[in-house]
Amino acid sequence: MAGAQTGTGKTAAFALPILQRLASFASTSASPARHPVRALVLTPTRELAVQVAESFRDYGAKLPLRSAVVYGGVDMNAQIEQLRKGVEVLVATPGRLLDHVQNKTVMFNQVSVLVLDEADRMLDMGFLPDIKRIIALLPRERQNLLFSATFPDEIRTLAKTLLRDPAEVQVAARNAVADLVTHVMHPVAREKKRELLSYLIQTRGLRQVLVFTGTRIGANRLAHQLRRDHIHADAIHGDKSQAEREAALADFKSGKTTVLVATDVASRGLDIEGLPQVINFDVPHSPEDYVHRIGRTGRAGMTGEAISLVSPQDHDAVAAIERLIKKRIERVLIPNFGPSGPSVATMMGDQPSRRERERRPAPSSGPKRQVDPIFSRPYEPTAPSATPTPAANQEAPQAKRKRPQLAALLGGLKKAS
């Protein structure tokens, strides 16, 4: 089990040792039998699978070892053709790999290394049943590696079922963020988020910005609205074909597109060299997703900036993020975009939130405020007037006066003559 801050080279940390381990099996023979699958790497997204496969290709350029990548969203025939030629290193997403298993186009009988890259994300995306099916097809004697930027408790539970007495390598503090990334939050009224985003991009002259939204529909809508504001923007998410996603990413990397609006599918596996800013248009519900989102900037020793547009509804999510990264994020209010007064005070930290107020103990009793004695003095009946009272009312002294009968209150008793 190995964890480190995102952008610090986890792919190289397992790719280089695997290539060195397989170097003794390297063969220049064209026979597929001399190139069985010996290392299997599972990733949660297509983008990450492509990135990992490129790393194996670049690191092993001088070795006669073959590698391939298989993922969904594209035609299987080209992948089948490549697998039939034989590959030692196979990088795959779980769903498409099981498609190849069903078609009997891949064999695992000589796999000696299994890597689960971004294992926590695969659990979040519901890949655990697929992973278990794949593991059941592998040889029992093998090395298992789990790599991720975060290690929630669910991963440790999974590790107990997959790993035998695992060694754990934690390069940085658990769920830590890169030190070279600055964090800032802009409190904003929910209905003004898009206007504030355009304002920040245009007034600051931002040229390469990765913006995260919570939904695919929201990503499309935001990209369309930014284009109406004369900002070159495109969207990338799971509903787009692989060709569309690759084209959008290529335009963004080349500078043709200023803003790339993405869902969390892009928070893992996007390696954009020198990306200066990441903006959370929608604050993620999972604090671990915040770590991975901002991990797209400040990579490989570069500086970066993480900007979050925070509305009053995001208060609990922000608190969870700050607890996870163990630091308070600076709040900067942009004039004319903030929410109402009480909400701003809460978000800026000027007054406690409602939950904090509910958790606070009741204030201790101090010196009592002076009260006019007329409001605390016991009731005293008025002195009898000089007007003669009826004899019926003079039968008993005032101190021993009986409760009036109900009939008297209702006016049912005859008056004394």
MORATA-V678737 format. One record per pair of residues at least 4 apart in sequence whose C-alpha atoms are under 8 Angstrom apart, sorted by the first residue. I is the first residue (numbers start at 1). GAP is how many residues later the second one is. Records with the same first field share a line. If there is no record, write none. Layout:
I = GAP / GAP
This chain:
1 = 144 / 145 / 146 / 165 / 166 / 167 / 168
2 = 143 / 144 / 145 / 146 / 166 / 167 / 168 / 169
3 = 7 / 144 / 145 / 146 / 147 / 148 / 166 / 167 / 168 / 169 / 171
4 = 4 / 6 / 144 / 145 / 146 / 166 / 167 / 168 / 169 / 170
5 = 144 / 166 / 167 / 170 / 171 / 172 / 173 / 290
6 = 4 / 143 / 171 / 172 / 286 / 289 / 290 / 293
7 = 264 / 288 / 289 / 291 / 292 / 293
8 = 291 / 292
9 = 4 / 291
10 = 4 / 137 / 138
11 = 4 / 41 / 44
12 = 4 / 43
13 = 4
14 = 4
15 = 4 / 40 / 41 / 44
16 = 4 / 40 / 43
17 = 4
18 = 4 / 21 / 95
19 = 4 / 37 / 41
20 = 4
22 = 4 / 16
23 = 40 / 42
26 = 37 / 38 / 39
27 = 7 / 8 / 37 / 38
28 = 36
29 = 5
30 = 4 / 55
31 = 4 / 54 / 55
32 = 4 / 52 / 53 / 54 / 55
33 = 53
34 = 52
35 = 30 / 31 / 50 / 51 / 52 / 53
36 = 50 / 51 / 52 / 71 / 74
37 = 49 / 50 / 51 / 52 / 53 / 70 / 71 / 73 / 74
38 = 50 / 51 / 70 / 72 / 73 / 74 / 75
39 = 49 / 50 / 51 / 72 / 73 / 74 / 75 / 76
40 = 49 / 50 / 51 / 52 / 71 / 73 / 74 / 75
41 = 48 / 49 / 50 / 51 / 73 / 74 / 75 / 76
42 = 7 / 49 / 50 / 51 / 52 / 72 / 73 / 74 / 75
43 = 5 / 6 / 48 / 49 / 50 / 51 / 73 / 74 / 75 / 76 / 79
44 = 4 / 5 / 49 / 50 / 73 / 74 / 75 / 77 / 78 / 81 / 83
45 = 4 / 48 / 220 / 223 / 224
46 = 4 / 25 / 26 / 47
47 = 4 / 219 / 221 / 222 / 223
48 = 4 / 220 / 221 / 222
49 = 4 / 20 / 21 / 22 / 42 / 43 / 44 / 220
50 = 4 / 19
51 = 4 / 218 / 219 / 220
52 = 4 / 39
53 = 4 / 14 / 15 / 16 / 38
54 = 4
55 = 4
56 = 4 / 11
57 = 4 / 10
60 = 4 / 5
65 = 22 / 23 / 24
66 = 20 / 21 / 22 / 23
67 = 20 / 21 / 22 / 23 / 24
68 = 14 / 15 / 19 / 21 / 22 / 23
69 = 10 / 21 / 22 / 23
70 = 9 / 20 / 21 / 22 / 23 / 26 / 27
71 = 21 / 22 / 24 / 25 / 26
72 = 21 / 23 / 24
73 = 168 / 169
74 = 167 / 168
75 = 4
76 = 4
77 = 4
78 = 4
79 = 4
80 = 4 / 20 / 25
81 = 4
82 = 4 / 5
83 = 4 / 22 / 23
84 = 21 / 22
92 = 4 / 5
93 = 4
94 = 4 / 33 / 36 / 37 / 40
95 = 4 / 35
96 = 4
97 = 4
98 = 4 / 32 / 36
99 = 4
100 = 4 / 5 / 6
101 = 4 / 5 / 6
108 = 29 / 30 / 31
109 = 29 / 30
110 = 29
111 = 27 / 28 / 31
112 = 27 / 29 / 30 / 31
113 = 29 / 30 / 31 / 32
114 = 28 / 29 / 30 / 31
115 = 29 / 30 / 31 / 32
116 = 28 / 29 / 30 / 31
117 = 29 / 30 / 31
118 = 4 / 28 / 29 / 30 / 31 / 150
119 = 4 / 27 / 28 / 29 / 36
120 = 4 / 28 / 30 / 31 / 32 / 34 / 35
121 = 4
122 = 4 / 5 / 6
123 = 4 / 5 / 32
127 = 4
128 = 4
129 = 4
130 = 4
131 = 4
132 = 4
133 = 4
134 = 4
144 = 18 / 19
149 = 26 / 143
150 = 24 / 25 / 138
151 = 4 / 5 / 23 / 24
152 = 4
153 = 4
154 = 4
155 = 4
156 = 4
157 = 4
158 = 4
159 = 4
160 = 4
170 = 4
172 = 4
175 = 113 / 116 / 149 / 150
176 = 115 / 148 / 149
177 = 4 / 114 / 118 / 148
178 = 117 / 120
180 = 118 / 121 / 122 / 123 / 124
181 = 113 / 116 / 117 / 122 / 123 / 124 / 125
182 = 122 / 123 / 124
183 = 122 / 123 / 124 / 146 / 147
184 = 121 / 122 / 123 / 124 / 145 / 146 / 147 / 148
185 = 122 / 123 / 124 / 125 / 144 / 145 / 146 / 147
186 = 121 / 122 / 123 / 124 / 145 / 146 / 147 / 148
187 = 122 / 123 / 124 / 125 / 144 / 145 / 146 / 147 / 150 / 151 / 152 / 157 / 160 / 161
188 = 4 / 5 / 8 / 121 / 122 / 123 / 124 / 145 / 146 / 149 / 150 / 151
189 = 4 / 122 / 123 / 148 / 149 / 150 / 151
190 = 121 / 122 / 149
192 = 4 / 145
193 = 4 / 88 / 116
194 = 4 / 28 / 31
195 = 4
196 = 4 / 141
197 = 4 / 84
198 = 4 / 28 / 31 / 33
199 = 4
200 = 4 / 5 / 6
201 = 4 / 5 / 6
202 = 4
206 = 52
207 = 48 / 51 / 52
208 = 44 / 47 / 49 / 50 / 51 / 67 / 68 / 69
209 = 49 / 50 / 51 / 66 / 67 / 68 / 69 / 70
210 = 49 / 50 / 51 / 52 / 67 / 68 / 69
211 = 48 / 49 / 50 / 51 / 67 / 68 / 69 / 70
212 = 7 / 49 / 50 / 51 / 52 / 66 / 67 / 68 / 69 / 70 / 81
213 = 5 / 6 / 48 / 49 / 50 / 51 / 67 / 68 / 69 / 70
214 = 4 / 5 / 49 / 50 / 68 / 69 / 70
215 = 4 / 48
216 = 4 / 21 / 22 / 23 / 46 / 47
217 = 4
218 = 4
219 = 4 / 16 / 17 / 18 / 42 / 43 / 44
220 = 4 / 14 / 15 / 41
221 = 4
222 = 4 / 39
223 = 4 / 10 / 11 / 12 / 37 / 38
224 = 4 / 9 / 10
225 = 4
226 = 4 / 5 / 6 / 7
227 = 4 / 5 / 6
231 = 27 / 28
232 = 24 / 25 / 26 / 27
233 = 24 / 25 / 26 / 27 / 28
234 = 14 / 23 / 25 / 26 / 27
235 = 13 / 25 / 26 / 27
236 = 4 / 8 / 9 / 12 / 13 / 24 / 25 / 26 / 27 / 30
237 = 8 / 25 / 26 / 28 / 29
238 = 27
240 = 4 / 5
241 = 4
242 = 4
243 = 4
244 = 4
245 = 4
246 = 4
247 = 4
248 = 4 / 12
249 = 4 / 11
250 = 4
251 = 4 / 5 / 6
252 = 4 / 5 / 6 / 7 / 8
253 = 4 / 19
262 = 4
263 = 4
264 = 4 / 25 / 29
266 = 4
267 = 22 / 25 / 26 / 28 / 29
268 = 24 / 25
270 = 26
271 = 25
272 = 24 / 25
273 = 26
274 = 23 / 24 / 25 / 28
275 = 21 / 22 / 23 / 29
276 = 21 / 22 / 27 / 28 / 29
277 = 20 / 27 / 28 / 29 / 30
278 = 15 / 16 / 18 / 19 / 26 / 27 / 28 / 29
279 = 27 / 28 / 29 / 30
280 = 4 / 26 / 27 / 28 / 29
281 = 27 / 28 / 29
282 = 26 / 27 / 28
283 = 7 / 25 / 26 / 27 / 31 / 34 / 35
284 = 5 / 6 / 33
285 = 4 / 32
286 = 4 / 31 / 35
287 = 4 / 30 / 33 / 34 / 37
288 = 4 / 33 / 36
289 = 4
290 = 4 / 31
291 = 4
292 = 4
294 = 12
295 = 4
297 = 5 / 6 / 7 / 8 / 9
298 = 4 / 5 / 6 / 7
299 = 4 / 5
310 = 4 / 5
311 = 4 / 28
312 = 27 / 31 / 32 / 35
314 = 4
315 = 4 / 32
316 = 4
317 = 4
318 = 4
319 = 4
320 = 4
321 = 4
322 = 4 / 5 / 6 / 7
323 = 4
331 = 16 / 17
333 = 4 / 5
334 = 4
338 = 6
339 = 4 / 5
340 = 4
341 = 4
342 = 4
343 = 4
344 = 4
345 = 4 / 5 / 6
346 = 4 / 5 / 6 / 7
352 = 4 / 5
353 = 4
354 = 4
355 = 4
356 = 4
371 = 4 / 5
372 = 4
373 = 4
389 = 4 / 5
390 = 4 / 26
391 = 4 / 25
392 = 24
396 = 4 / 5
397 = 4
404 = 4 / 5
405 = 4
406 = 4
407 = 4 / 5 / 6
408 = 4 / 5
